[in-house]
Amino acid sequence: MNDKIFLNKPEILSEIERKSKEISFGMPSDLYIGSFLKTLIVSKPKARVLELGTGIGLSLAWMIEGLDKESTLITVDNNTELTEIAKSYFGGDSRIEVVCKDAADWIKEYRGNKFDLVFADAWPGKYSQIEEILDLVKVGGFYVIDDMSEQPNWPKGHQKKVLELVDYLEQRKDFVITKFNWSTGLILAVKK
Ligand SMILES: C[S@@+](CC[C@H](N)C(=O)[O-])C[C@H]1O[C@@H](n2cnc3c(N)ncnc32)[C@H](O)[C@@H]1O
């Protein structure tokens, strides 16, 4: 297998990568997770998608390519510089809502419909408020997290948090999970 898949990279990706270097954004998502998210979203016509942790918009660019005309996507980040960048790229797309807010508050205050796919790429919705976020996944919907494979630069104690999260997900009776030792280490959880 080779990386031919990346011939299908969203056109805007090279511009986002340029911007990422310009502002020294150090946490961009991996290309593989982007491609994976797009593939999952295509399986959900009229999808409702949530991303926690907009970042520089790399994963967002991929996810948007998976949306059909009637799908919608909310992406949340607490960093104004980053949400402004995302708005500059995607703000003209009426399917996309870029929210600048602490994701913990966003989860607490959200009263809308559940989601077909949640990509939890910030602390809230992953290492905190996990029950609340899993409640927001529709039956048949996907909960996706990455960065689960141990990295040399992880702060002390992070590995323990990761293992606790995996244990928690594995004991949830209402989700079926698969762990991927691929990309940065992924978990796909599907609600029963
Ligand atoms: C791993 S990066 C996201 C990368 C992004 N998905 C991309 O492809 O560029 C994590 C992001 O979470 C944001 N973040 C951290 N803590 C947050 C919080 N409490 N609420 C909302 N966003 C937060 C950071 O600003 C950062 O942009």
The ligand as a Tripos MOL2 file, in Angstrom:
@<TRIPOS>MOLECULE
LIG
   27    29     1     0     0
SMALL
NO_CHARGES

@<TRIPOS>ATOM
      1 C1         -4.7220   19.0350   18.7760 C.3       1 LIG1
      2 S1         -5.1850   20.6780   18.5080 S.3       1 LIG1
      3 C2         -6.4420   20.5420   17.3050 C.3       1 LIG1
      4 C3         -5.8990   20.3310   15.9280 C.3       1 LIG1
      5 C4         -6.9460   20.4910   14.8510 C.3       1 LIG1
      6 N1         -7.9380   19.4450   14.8820 N.3       1 LIG1
      7 C5         -6.2910   20.6120   13.4830 C.2       1 LIG1
      8 O1         -6.4330   19.7030   12.6530 O.co2     1 LIG1
      9 O2         -5.6180   21.6120   13.2570 O.co2     1 LIG1
     10 C6         -6.1120   21.0380   19.9510 C.3       1 LIG1
     11 C7         -6.8570   22.3450   19.9210 C.3       1 LIG1
     12 O3         -7.6850   22.4050   21.0700 O.3       1 LIG1
     13 C8         -7.7630   23.7390   21.4810 C.3       1 LIG1
     14 N2         -8.1470   23.7270   22.8880 N.ar      1 LIG1
     15 C9         -7.3830   23.4170   23.9700 C.ar      1 LIG1
     16 N3         -8.1070   23.4810   25.0930 N.ar      1 LIG1
     17 C10        -9.3650   23.8270   24.7180 C.ar      1 LIG1
     18 C11       -10.5740   24.0640   25.4220 C.ar      1 LIG1
     19 N4        -10.6370   23.9210   26.7390 N.pl3     1 LIG1
     20 N5        -11.6650   24.4110   24.7100 N.ar      1 LIG1
     21 C12       -11.6130   24.5370   23.3660 C.ar      1 LIG1
     22 N6        -10.4910   24.3290   22.6550 N.ar      1 LIG1
     23 C13        -9.3890   23.9790   23.3170 C.ar      1 LIG1
     24 C14        -6.3950   24.3360   21.2070 C.3       1 LIG1
     25 O4         -6.5010   25.7320   21.0000 O.3       1 LIG1
     26 C15        -5.9890   23.5790   19.9400 C.3       1 LIG1
     27 O5         -6.2570   24.3520   18.8140 O.3       1 LIG1
@<TRIPOS>BOND
     1     1     2 1
     2     2     3 1
     3     2    10 1
     4     3     4 1
     5     4     5 1
     6     5     6 1
     7     5     7 1
     8     7     8 2
     9     7     9 1
    10    10    11 1
    11    11    12 1
    12    11    26 1
    13    12    13 1
    14    13    14 1
    15    13    24 1
    16    14    15 ar
    17    14    23 ar
    18    15    16 ar
    19    16    17 ar
    20    17    18 ar
    21    17    23 ar
    22    18    19 1
    23    18    20 ar
    24    20    21 ar
    25    21    22 ar
    26    22    23 ar
    27    24    25 1
    28    24    26 1
    29    26    27 1
@<TRIPOS>SUBSTRUCTURE
     1 LIG1         1 GROUP 0 **** ****
